[in-house]
């Protein structure tokens, strides 16, 4: 097909587990080891955390934020509320660690204030701003999306890899280890995606797995985002 590998862009990376890999030579080309790189607009970090990517995205978004709404007459602000709100619904939906949600929520509110033409010295609360834009908080939006994804994966066919992987996690949390002799890694475990979901709905992982099989019942337990 006339395609060739770009060896300058080809790297080796180990994510989240084990020591860094060794550099390798392929067809006389040295493939270097990296700990962080940008792929399809996302920063992939060897730690497995999304913090680096989120902070990078916030920086990029802040640089273009002035174009979200004009600085001119107040009448023109109303024309930007609807399209600007739809844009924000698309932007800030990354699954993130809770300590980063404050930074994202602050950016979220700053964008809404700019869309509405509200300045910092207008002394208008975030609640009033949210009432005007009818946009939910980032935390409630992420909670609702996580909830929906779990239900979707639960109802996939049993032979789908995502279904198998999530079922394995649920079984492990219930004491059914993946294989004989398996044990959790040392140190404090990370707060997992499913841990956050079961905390929202107040069920064990096993109960959530069972309930999520019924779409209507699971949807009734979905966390409500403000504005829904």
C-alpha positions as CSV (number, residue, x, y, z in Angstrom):
1,X,0.0,0.0,0.0
2,X,3.0,2.3,0.0
3,X,2.9,2.9,3.8
4,X,6.0,3.0,5.9
5,X,6.6,3.0,9.7
6,X,7.6,6.4,11.2
7,X,10.4,5.2,13.5
8,X,10.7,8.7,15.0
9,X,7.2,8.4,16.3
10,X,7.4,4.7,17.3
11,X,8.1,4.2,21.0
12,X,8.0,1.5,23.6
13,X,6.0,2.0,26.8
14,X,4.9,0.0,29.8
15,X,1.7,1.2,31.4
16,X,0.9,0.9,35.1
17,X,2.6,-2.5,35.9
18,X,6.2,-3.8,35.9
19,X,9.5,-2.2,35.1
20,X,10.1,0.0,32.0
21,X,10.9,-2.1,28.9
22,X,14.3,-2.0,27.2
23,X,14.8,-0.2,24.0
24,X,14.8,-2.4,20.9
25,X,16.2,-2.4,17.4
26,X,13.8,-3.3,14.5
27,X,15.2,-3.5,11.0
28,X,18.1,-1.4,12.0
29,X,15.9,1.3,13.6
30,X,16.2,2.0,17.3
31,X,12.9,2.1,19.1
32,X,13.2,4.2,22.2
33,X,11.4,3.8,25.5
34,X,9.1,6.6,26.6
35,X,7.1,7.3,29.7
36,X,4.6,9.8,28.2
37,X,3.4,10.6,24.7
38,X,0.4,12.2,23.0
39,X,-1.7,9.8,20.9
40,X,-4.9,10.9,19.1
41,X,-5.0,14.1,21.2
42,X,-4.6,12.2,24.6
43,X,-1.5,12.1,26.8
44,X,-0.7,8.4,27.6
45,X,1.3,8.2,30.8
46,X,3.1,5.2,32.1
47,X,1.5,5.6,35.5
48,X,-1.9,4.8,34.0
49,X,-3.3,7.9,35.6
50,X,-5.2,10.5,33.6
51,X,-4.0,13.5,35.6
52,X,-1.4,14.6,33.0
53,X,-3.8,14.4,30.1
54,X,-6.5,16.3,32.0
55,X,-4.2,19.2,33.0
56,X,-2.9,19.3,29.4
57,X,-6.5,19.5,28.0
58,X,-7.4,22.2,30.5
59,X,-4.5,24.3,29.3
60,X,-5.4,23.8,25.7
61,X,-9.1,24.6,26.4
62,X,-8.1,27.7,28.4
63,X,-6.1,29.0,25.4
64,X,-9.2,28.9,23.1
65,X,-11.8,29.9,25.7
66,X,-11.9,33.5,24.7
67,X,-13.5,32.4,21.4
68,X,-16.5,30.8,23.1
69,X,-18.4,34.1,23.4
70,X,-17.9,37.7,22.1
71,X,-16.9,40.6,24.4
72,X,-19.4,42.9,22.7
73,X,-23.0,43.9,23.6
74,X,-25.1,41.9,26.1
75,X,-27.7,41.1,23.5
76,X,-25.3,39.0,21.6
77,X,-24.6,36.8,24.7
78,X,-28.0,35.2,24.5
79,X,-27.2,33.9,21.0
80,X,-24.3,32.0,22.4
81,X,-26.0,30.3,25.4
82,X,-27.5,27.4,23.5
83,X,-24.5,26.5,21.2
84,X,-22.0,27.3,23.9
85,X,-23.9,25.0,26.3
86,X,-23.9,22.2,23.8
87,X,-20.1,22.6,23.3
88,X,-19.5,22.4,27.1
89,X,-21.6,19.2,27.3
90,X,-19.1,17.7,24.8
91,X,-15.9,19.0,26.4
92,X,-15.7,18.2,30.1
93,X,-16.8,14.5,30.4
94,X,-13.5,12.8,31.1
95,X,-13.5,10.1,33.8
96,X,-11.2,11.6,36.4
97,X,-9.9,11.3,39.9
98,X,-12.1,13.2,42.3
99,X,-9.3,15.6,43.4
100,X,-9.1,16.9,39.8
101,X,-12.9,17.5,39.4
102,X,-12.6,20.8,41.3
103,X,-10.2,22.1,38.7
104,X,-12.4,20.9,35.8
105,X,-15.5,22.3,37.5
106,X,-13.8,25.7,38.0
107,X,-13.0,25.8,34.3
108,X,-16.5,24.6,33.5
109,X,-18.0,27.5,35.5
110,X,-15.6,30.0,34.0
111,X,-16.7,29.0,30.5
112,X,-20.3,29.4,31.4
113,X,-19.8,32.8,32.9
114,X,-18.0,33.9,29.7
115,X,-20.9,32.5,27.6
116,X,-23.3,34.6,29.7
117,X,-21.1,37.7,29.7
118,X,-20.7,37.6,33.5
119,X,-17.6,39.2,35.0
120,X,-16.0,38.2,38.3
121,X,-17.0,41.5,39.9
122,X,-20.7,41.0,39.1
123,X,-20.9,38.8,42.3
124,X,-23.2,36.2,40.8
125,X,-23.1,32.8,42.4
126,X,-22.3,29.6,40.5
127,X,-25.8,28.3,41.3
128,X,-27.3,31.2,39.5
129,X,-25.0,30.7,36.5
130,X,-25.9,27.0,36.4
131,X,-29.6,27.8,36.5
132,X,-29.2,30.1,33.5
133,X,-27.2,27.6,31.4
134,X,-29.1,24.5,32.7
135,X,-25.8,22.6,32.7
136,X,-25.1,19.9,35.3
137,X,-21.9,19.9,37.4
138,X,-19.0,17.9,36.1
139,X,-19.1,15.5,39.1
140,X,-22.8,14.6,38.6
141,X,-22.3,14.2,34.8
142,X,-19.3,11.9,35.2
143,X,-21.3,9.8,37.8
144,X,-24.2,9.5,35.4
145,X,-22.0,8.5,32.5
146,X,-20.1,5.9,34.5
147,X,-23.4,4.4,35.6
148,X,-24.6,4.2,32.0
149,X,-21.4,2.5,30.8
150,X,-21.5,-0.2,33.4
151,X,-25.1,-1.1,32.5
152,X,-24.1,-1.2,28.8
153,X,-21.2,-3.5,29.4
154,X,-23.2,-5.7,31.7
155,X,-25.8,-6.3,29.0
156,X,-23.3,-7.2,26.3
157,X,-22.9,-10.7,25.2
158,X,-21.0,-13.0,27.6
159,X,-18.2,-13.5,25.0
160,X,-17.4,-9.8,24.6
161,X,-14.0,-9.0,26.1
162,X,-15.4,-5.9,28.0
163,X,-18.1,-8.0,29.6
164,X,-15.6,-10.7,30.6
165,X,-13.2,-8.2,32.1
166,X,-15.8,-6.5,34.2
167,X,-17.3,-9.8,35.3
168,X,-13.8,-10.8,36.4
169,X,-13.5,-7.6,38.5
170,X,-16.9,-8.1,40.1
171,X,-16.0,-11.7,41.0
172,X,-12.7,-10.7,42.5
173,X,-14.4,-8.1,44.7
174,X,-16.7,-10.8,45.9
175,X,-13.8,-13.1,46.9
176,X,-13.7,-15.3,43.8
177,X,-10.0,-14.9,42.7
178,X,-9.1,-15.2,39.0
179,X,-6.9,-18.2,39.7
180,X,-5.4,-20.2,42.5
181,X,-2.7,-18.3,44.3
182,X,-3.7,-14.9,43.0
183,X,-3.4,-12.0,45.4
184,X,-3.8,-8.3,45.2
185,X,-0.6,-6.2,44.5
186,X,1.1,-4.7,47.5
187,X,0.3,-1.1,48.7
188,X,-3.0,0.6,48.8
189,X,-5.1,-0.2,45.8
190,X,-6.3,2.5,43.5
191,X,-9.9,3.7,43.7
192,X,-11.4,1.8,40.8
193,X,-14.1,2.8,38.4
194,X,-16.5,0.2,39.8
195,X,-15.7,1.3,43.3
196,X,-16.9,4.8,42.5
197,X,-20.1,3.5,40.9
198,X,-21.1,1.3,43.8
199,X,-20.5,4.2,46.2
200,X,-22.9,6.4,44.2
201,X,-25.7,3.8,44.2
202,X,-25.1,2.1,47.6
203,X,-24.9,-1.4,46.3
204,X,-22.1,-4.1,46.4
205,X,-20.4,-4.8,43.1
206,X,-22.1,-8.2,42.9
207,X,-25.6,-6.7,43.5
208,X,-24.9,-3.9,40.9
209,X,-23.8,-6.6,38.4
210,X,-27.1,-8.4,39.0
211,X,-29.3,-5.3,38.9
212,X,-27.6,-3.8,35.8
213,X,-28.9,-6.8,33.7
214,X,-32.3,-5.1,33.7
215,X,-32.1,-1.9,31.8
216,X,-35.2,-0.2,33.4
217,X,-34.2,-1.1,37.0
218,X,-30.6,0.0,36.4
219,X,-31.7,3.3,34.8
220,X,-33.9,4.1,37.8
221,X,-30.8,4.0,40.0
222,X,-28.8,6.4,37.7
223,X,-27.4,9.4,39.6
224,X,-29.3,12.5,38.4
225,X,-27.2,15.3,37.0
226,X,-28.4,18.8,37.9
227,X,-30.6,20.2,35.1
228,X,-32.0,16.8,34.1
